Amino acid sequence: MKIPRHLAIIMDGNGRWAKERGLPRIAGHYEGVKRAEELVEACIELGIRFLTLFVFSTENWKRPKEEVWSLFSLLEGYLRENSKKLLKKGIRLSFIGRRERLPESLLKEMERAEKLVPQVEKLRVILAVDYGGRDEILRVVNRALREGVKAVDEGLFSFMTDLADVPEPDLLIRTAGERRLSNFLLWHLAYTELYFCDVYWPDYTKEELLRALDDYSRRERRFGAVL
């Protein structure tokens, strides 16, 4: 099986999963965290080196305030309780997206988690929080203008993005039946293989991941060339 070096996932369907069971939407997010933990373990077993998860988008601010702040509280609590456990497993955490709109208490936990660097890094988990692909592109452009850059090529642009020190994703998985990127990693997904499945994220399993990797293994990545 061909294993992607960098896997990106849009973890979709938490709210619908909860609604179909007569539960509050936040219950779906709690269950989704469990699936993310299991997926992290699977990535380590399979030898995937980078995993980027779409946690909260710039568009998610449109959701009810109660749900938004419950999501932030869930993430904050998870980081507080598990950052050191992840460190012992060789997992390094980092974050992409805007930070100025996030709660101060969450920011402190994010910054604390980022400072924990394992001696042997088995997996880098990148959480996209208050992230939008268009927003990232605009931030790069505005940074270049502020710094007086007169011409920008692809190399310089990539160097100024949120994922400057990470290889571009080889495979993107989106769950819950949606067939769109939803403003996720627009610059970085130019040559990424896309895989969509109908399973809600809280029902996602290692077996579903293996199906995606099997499909990925049968593809030829030509990057515009002829093989």
N, C-alpha and C positions, 0 to 999 in steps of 0.2 A: 504493500500500500504506500502510495506517495503521501508524505506528511507535509503539510504547509508549515513554513517557518513562522508565519504570522497569521493568526486567525482572528477575524473580527465578527462580532455577533450583534444583531439587533434583536434584543430579547422581548419579543412582542407577544401580547395576549394575556398578560396577567389580569387585567381588569375584566376581560370577557370570561376568563376561566372562573373568576370569583362570582361574577354575575350569574353564570349558568348554574352555580351551586347555591345561590341565594345568600352569598356572603358579601361583606363590604369589600370594595376594591382593594383596600390595603392588605386584605388577607391574601390576595393573589400575589402581591409584591413580596410578602413574607415567604410564601411558598417559592416564589421565583428566586429568592436569595439562596434557598436550599439547593435548587438546581444549579445555580452558578457555582456554589461550593463543590458540587459533584463534578461539574464540568472542568473546574480548575484541576482537580485530582486526575481526571481523564487526560487532560492536556499534558500533565507531567509524565504520566505513564506512556503516552504516545510520542513524547519528544518534541512537542510544539513549544517554541521558545517565547513567543509573544502572543498575548491574548488581549484584544481590545473589546470592551463591553460598553454598549450604549446605555447609560444609566438614566440620564435626564437631559432632554434636549432644550434648546432655547425656546422651542415652541411649547414645551410642557408647562410653561408659566401660565398658559391659558386654562389649565385644569383648575378645578375647585381648590381654593386655598387650603382647605383641610387636607386634601390628598397630597398637595405639594409639600406641605410642612411635615406630614406623616412620612413621606418618602425621605426627606432630609433627616428626620429623626431616626429612621430605620438605618440609613447609611452611617450616620454619626455613631449610633450605638454599635453597629457591626464593627466599625473601625476601632472603636475604643476597646472592644472585647476580644478582637481577633487579630489585630495587626502583628503582635508578637508571635502568635501561633503560626501565622503565615510565614514570618521571618524564619522560624525554625525549620520550616519545610522547604526553604530555599526560594520562596516567592517574594518578589519585589513589587511593591505597589507604586504606581504613579498616576497622575490625573491630567486630563486635558480639558480645555474649555475656559470659559470666563470664571473669574473668582469673586469679582467685586460685588456681585449680587447675592452671594451665598451667605447663610447665617455665620456669624463669627465663631460660634462653638463648633460648627461643622468644619470650617476652615482650619481651626486649630488641630482637629483630629486628622485632617488630610495632610497638613504639614508635618505632623508628628509621624504619620505613617510613611511619608516619603523619605524621611531621614533614616529609616530602618533598611539597611542594605545588607543582604545575606553575603556571607563569605563565598559561598558557591551558589550562584544564581541559576536555578533550574527553570524558572518561568517568570516572565515580567507580565504582570497584569495591569493593564491601563484602563482606568475608568473614565469615561467621558461624562462629565457632570456640567450642566449648563453649557452644553456644546452644540454648535451648529456649523455645518460645513461652509455655508456662505459667510457666517460670522467670522470663522477662522480666516477665510480668504481676505475679507475686509480688514481684519486685524493685521494681517501680513502687509497688505498694501499701505495701510496707514503708518505702520512701523517703518516701512521703507521710506515713505515721504518724510517722516520725522527725522530719520537718520540721514537724509539728503542723498539717498541712492538715486542715481540718474538712469540706470538701466538694470532690469531684473531678468535673469535667465532662469531656466527650470531649476538648476542646481541651487542658486541663491534663494529662490522662492521656497524650495523644500527645506533649506537650512533654517528658514525663519518660521516654519510652521510648528504646530504643537508636537508633531511626531518627528522632529528633526533628527533624533538619535535612534530611530527605529526603522527597520526596513518596511516597505509598503506591504499592506496585507496581500497574501496570496489567495485567500478565500474569505468571502463574506457569507455568513449564514443569517437568514431572517426567518423567524418563526411566525406562526399564526395566520398563514395564508396570504399575507400582503406581498405584493410584487413591486416594491419601489424602495428607493434609498432613503427617503424621508430626511434629506439634508444631512446625511451622515458621511463624514470623511470624503467629501466630494473631490478634493484634490488628490487624495491618496488612493482612490479606488479606480484610477484610470485603466489599469490592466488587471484588476482583481477579478478572479472567477466568482460568479454569483450563484448562490444556491438558496432556493426558497422551499419551505415545507409548511404543511398545514397545521402542524402540532402546536398547541399553545405552549408558551415557555414553561409554565409550571409542570407540564407533562413531558418535557424534553428529557431524554435519557442518553446514556452513553451509546446505546444501540442506534439512536437517531443520529448521533454525531458520526458514528462509524459508517452509516449509510451515506452521509454527506461526503465523508472522506473517500469512500469507494467511488462515488460519482466524480469527485475531484480527480482521483487517480486516473480515470479514463479519459481525461481531457488533455489536449495538447496546447500548451501555452506558447504561442509564437511571437507575441509582442510586435506584431506587424510584419514579421519576416516570413520567409517560406522555408519549411523544413523538408 
